Amino acid sequence: MLKKKFPWMIAFVILAVLSIWAVVSQAKSYSFELMLSSLKNCHMPWLVAAVAGMAGNIYFEGKALECLIRGLSPESPAHNGLVYSAADIYFSAITPSSTGGQPASAFFMVRDGIPVAKSTVILIVNVFMYTLALMTVGLISFIIHPSLLGRFTVLSRVLILIGVVLLILLCLLFILLLKRESWIRSLGRMCIGAAGAMHLVKDCDRLYSRLDKMLIQYRECVDASKGKGRMLLIAFIYNLLQRLSLLSITLFAFLAFGGSPSALADLFCIQSMVFIGAYSIPIPGAMGVADYLLIDGLGLIPGVVSAANLELVSRGISFYCCVLISVVIVVIGFAVSGKKKHK
């Protein structure tokens, strides 16, 4: 596992360094001494609130997953949502387009006794709700400040519009995955056949049979979600709270540096568009893209506190600290679940 993750970890570190350098280079009078001085003089309660927002990002995703597990796989344990959430956040951060997040969550779910087919449905539904929550926040931003998008640079506008299109396509894909079981069967059989042709597996018929049994569970789980509007609504609310928790980090950091409360509505809209634009390029953790969009957006707020300071602190809390804490939770969760499995 370490050998497979090592290249992405190296890429993660390089992108992090380049992102910080890009932000700092845009501020001609910037220095880390100035940043440390700003941190010493900032309003600490607001900074603590920003850290609480980061914790909410991990916590609310975990609650959403626990809600879906109780509704779609009631016979399975539903108390390790925090581990599933942390695994999603960490592996999403170090893989392109966040592709490693859901498989990592599924690994821990299966390890806890949740069938593969059911964990797949649970994760698809949760990502669908996550995407809907992000689109909801974006829609609210466009309603509050419809002219704000036009004030971004051309590149930022292109990135944000690409992000909107990709989010819509993702929603459609998730709906089709839940409705078109035949697609999953065809893809699964194609992968098994290819593995057999390359002599990676010996008994393809046995795997075809296992795939069919898993798809029966998959269909049962999808059918179980029908008529459970309350469960889906609660999962959506948890995902919305997760998005708002993540968004609040920049708002609280802005207030910590002495920003005017009257600019919070504009900052809310800017950060929402940053989230959407971050989907436009498949870079681990959207590093560089999110930083560029936020710096560009902060320039739209008159008299904003140091944009570089605000970007580095908010990004440091919302991404780097969040990833670090997620690693700790994943390691502890792996060790604890391993002991339970051994017993």
N, C-alpha and C positions, 0 to 999 in steps of 0.2 A: 504493500500500500504506500509506503514512504517513497519507494522508487517511482511509482506512478504519479504521485502528487508533487514530487520534487521539482520538475520543470515548471509546473504552474505556480509553485511557491516562489521560485526565482523570478518568474514573470510578474508575479504580484508585487514583489519587493521593488523591481525595476520600475514598474508603472507607478508605484507609490512615490518613489523618489522623483521621477520625472514630473509627476503631477504637482508635487510640492514645489519643485523648482520652477515650473511654469507659472504657478500662482505668485510666488515670490518675485519672479522677474518682471511681473506686470506692475509692481509697486516700486517705483524708482527710489523712494526714500525708505524702503522697508529694511528692517534688520530684526534678527531674532531677539536682540536685546530690547528693541522697542516692543516686540510682542510680549516678552516676559514682563516688561514694565506695565503694559496694558493689562495683563492678567492679574498683576498685583493690585491694580487700581479698579478692577471691574467689580460689579455688584455680585458678590458670591452667591446669595440666595437664588438669583436667576441662573447662574451657572450650574448650581445643584439641580435646579428644575430641568435644565437641558440634559443632564445626566439621567434624571428620572425618565425623561422622554425616551432616551436610548434604551433604558431597561424595559419601558412599555412596549417598544418595538419587538423585543424578544418575547415578552410575556403574553401579549395579545395574540400573536400568531399561534403560540402554544395552546391558548384557550380555544381558539378557533378549531384547531386540529382535535383537541379533546372533545369538543362539541360534536364534530362530525363522526368521530370514532364511536361515541355513545349512541348516536343515531343510526349509523350504518353498519356497525359491528358491535352490537351491545354485549356479546359474549366475550369480547376482548378487553384487556385492561386499558384504562383511559386516564392514566395519571402521569405519564411521561411526556406530556406535550411540550414542556420546556426543552427537553433534550431534542425532540424532533425539530422544534423551531430553531434551536441553536445549530443543529447539523445543517439545516437548510441555509441559514444565513452564512455560516462559515464556508461551506462548499460552493455556494453560489458566488461568494466573493472571489474565489480563486480559480473559477472556471468560466470560459467564454459564454456569454448569454445566460449566465446563471444555470447552466445545464446540469451541474453536479448537485444542486441543492435538493431536488426532489428524490433522486436515487439514494442520497445519503439519509434522508428522512425515512424512506421506505426500508432501508437496511435496518434501522433501529426499530421500526414498527414490526417487521418480520421477526426480528430478534426477540421482541416482546410477545410474540405469539399471534400477531395480526396476520391473516392470510395475505399472500402477495396480491391476489386479485382485488381484495377489499382495500388494501393500503393504496393500490393504484387509483381506485375510484375516489377514495378519500382525498388523496393529493390533487387529483385533477379538479375535483369540486372546489377544494380550498384555493388552488391557483386561479380558478375561474372567479371566485369571490374576491380574491386579492386584486385581480385585474379590474373587476367591476368597481371595487372601492377606489382604485386609483383613477379610473375614468370619472367617477362621481366627484372626487376632489378636483379634478381638472375641469369638469363642467361647472362646478361652483365658482372656480377661479375665472372662467370665461364670462360667467354671468356678472360677477362682481366688477371685473375690469376688462371688458371686451376689447379695448383698444391697446392693451398692454403688449400683446404679441407683436404688434406692428412696430413697437419701439425697440425690440431686440435687433441685433445685427442680422444680416441676411443669413449667415451660416447658422446662427442660433435658431432662426425661424425655420430653416430647412430641417434641422435636427429635431425640433419640436413637432413639426408636421409629420416627419417620418415616424416619430414615436407614436403619434395619434393613430396613423394607419396601421402600424404593427400591433398596437393594443387591440384595435378592432378585429384584425385578422386572428389574433390569439384567442379572443372571445369566441369567434366563429369556430376555430379549431377545437377548442375545449368542448363546445356543444356537439360538434360532429363526433369527437372521440367518445362521448357519452351515448350518442345515438347510433353510431355506425360501428357496431361490434365487429362486423365483417372486415373493416379496415385493419383492426388490430390483429385479427386472425390471419389475414393475408400477409401483413408485415412480419408477424411471428413465424409463419411457415416459411417465408422467404429467407429470414435470418437463419432458421434451423437448416434449411436446404443448402444455403451457402456454406454454413459451418460443416455440414456433412461432406460437401464437395471438396472442401479444403482439408478433410480428414481431421477436423478439430473435435468432432463428436462421432461416436460409432453407431449408436442406436437411434437413428432419427425418428423411427416410428414411435418409440417410447416417449420422445420429447413432443411429438405431435399429439399424442394421447394426453400428456400432462398439460399441454397448451389448451386443449379442448376442455379439460376439467377446470382449469383456471378461468377460462372464459365463461363457463357456467356460473361460477362464483361471481365473476365480474358483472354478468347480466343481472344476477339476483341482487347484488349490491346497488346497481343502478336503479333497478325497479324499486328497491326499498327506499330510495331517495324521493320517489314520487309521493305526493301527498304529505310531505314533511316540510311544509312551508315555514313553520316556526323554527325548525332546526336550521334551515338554510338562511333565514332572516338573522338568527343569532350569530351564525358563522360570518355572515356579511357584516354585521355590526362590529364583531371582534376585528375583522380585517380592516374596517374603516377606522376603528380606534388605533390599530397598528399604524396605518398611514398617517393619521393625525399626530400620533406620538412621534414618529420620525420627522414629520414636518415641523413639529413644535420645537425641535432642537435648535434650528436656525433662528426661530422667533425669540426663544429664551436667550440664546447667545447674543443676539442683537440688543436685547434689553440689558444684558449683563455689561455690554460695552457702552452703555449710556444712550442707546438709540431711542428715538422718539416713539412713543406708543401710537401716535397718529399715522405712522408709516407701516404698522403691522399688517393692515389689509393688503397693501401693495406687496409686502414681503411674502405674505401667505400665497398670493397669486404667482409670484416669481418662483418660489420654491416648488409649487405644484407643477409649473411648466418645466422646471429642472428635472423633476421626477419623470415626467413624460418623455422629455428629450433624451434622458439617459438610456432609454430603450432603443435608441436609433442605431447605435454601433455596438456590436458584440464584444466588448472589452470586459475582462474580469472586474466586477464591482463598478463598472462604468467610469473607471478612473480616467481622469483627463477630460472626459465629456461632461460629467456632472460639474467638475471644477470650473471648466470654461463657461458653461451656461450660468452658473451661480455668480461668477465674477462679472459676467456681462449683465446679468439681471440687477446685481447690486449697484451697478453704475447708473441705473435708472431712478434710484432713490436719491433725491437731493439731500445733501448734507449727511450722507450715510457715514457711519464710523468707518475706520480703516477696513476697506473691502478685503484686503489680504488677511488681516487679523481675523475678521469675522468668518471668512471662508475656511481658513485653516483650522480654527477652533471648532466650528460647527461640523466640518467634515471629519475632523479628528475624533469628535465624540460620536457622531452618527455612523461612521464607517469603521475607522481603525480601532477605536475602543470597543465598539460593538463586536467586531470580528474577534478581538482578543478575548473578550468575556465569553463569546460563543465557543471558542476553542476550549476554554477551561470547562464549560458545561458539558461539551461533547466528550472530553477525556474522562471526566468524572462519571458521566452517564454510561460510557463504554465499560469502565471498570466495574461499576455497580451492577449493570445488567449482565456482565460476564460472570460475576460471582453468583448471581441468582440462577443463571443458566447452568453453571457448574453444579450447584446444589440440586 
